[in-house]
Amino acid sequence: MKKPLYSGKTKSIFEHEPGLYLMEFRNDITAGDGVKHEVMENKGYYSSEISAKLFEVLNASGVKTHFVKKLGDSRFLVRSLKMCPVEFVCRNIAAGHLVKSYYMFKDGQKLDRPILQMFLKDDERHDPLINESTVLSAGLLKKERIKEMEDMTLKVNDVLKKVFDNAGITLVDFKLEFGFDENGAVRVGDEISPDSMRLWDKKTSKILDKDVFRKDLGDVMSVYEEVAKRIGAV
C-alpha cells in the first residue's frame, strides 16, 4: 500500500492518477475534535457505503460532487479538489450547537425554514462559527461563492430529505465541505455519512448517527448498519 498523501481522523487520501485520488475510510470513529477516539470493526465500510450511495443520488440530481465511483469495500475514487476552509451546516430541526448557543430554540423543535451556518475549519479552535462579513474580510471566499455554496447546500438538503423520508428517517442537520475542481467549479467534497449529520427515526426519534457514540448511548455500529440498510446502501 502506498503511503497516504493525507491522513485525517477517519479517512486517508492516496494518489491514483492525475486529477483523481483514492479515498479510504478507516475504522476510526472520533468525537470532540478527536479527543474521544475508538477503532470499530466495519466503521469504514458502513461510512463509505452510505457516503457513496448519497453521493450517487446527488450526482444523479445534478449536484456536483467529487465522487466518481466505488473501488471496493471502504474506498472510492474522487476528483482532486482545492478544499474550501469554511464548512456549511444546514439545520432542519433544532439540536446540538444551535440549542446550546441560542435560548430561542428547544431540542427537537422543527424549524420554519432551514438554518444555514458557516464554520471555520480549525480543530484547535473547535471549528468556530463564522459570519459572511468575516469570511469576506479574511479573503476566505468571495460573496458570489458563498451564495453558490449556500444554494448548493439547500439543494442537497432537498435531495437528502427525500432519501431519508423514504427510509422513515428525519434529516435533522448535516455538514458539507466544498472544494474547487480543476476548472474552478464548486463541488461537494469529503463525506456524507452519520459522522457528519444527525438522523432520527421518524416514529420513535431513535438517534441514528454519531451522537450514539458521542453521548455513549449504545452500539453505534448497529445504528450505522441500520441506516445503510434502510437507504439501500448495502
VENZISUL-V88430 format. One record per helix or strand of 2 or more residues. SS is the DSSP state (helix for helix, strand for strand). FROM is the first residue (numbers start at 1). TO is the last residue. If there is no record, write none. Layout:
# VENZISUL-V88430
((SS,FROM,TO) (SS,FROM,TO))
This chain:
# VENZISUL-V88430
((strand,6,7) (strand,11,17) (strand,20,25) (strand,28,31) (strand,36,39) (helix,43,60) (strand,67,70) (strand,75,79) (strand,82,93) (helix,97,101) (strand,110,120) (helix,123,125) (strand,129,130) (helix,132,137) (helix,143,166) (strand,169,180) (strand,186,189) (strand,197,201) (helix,211,214) (helix,220,230))
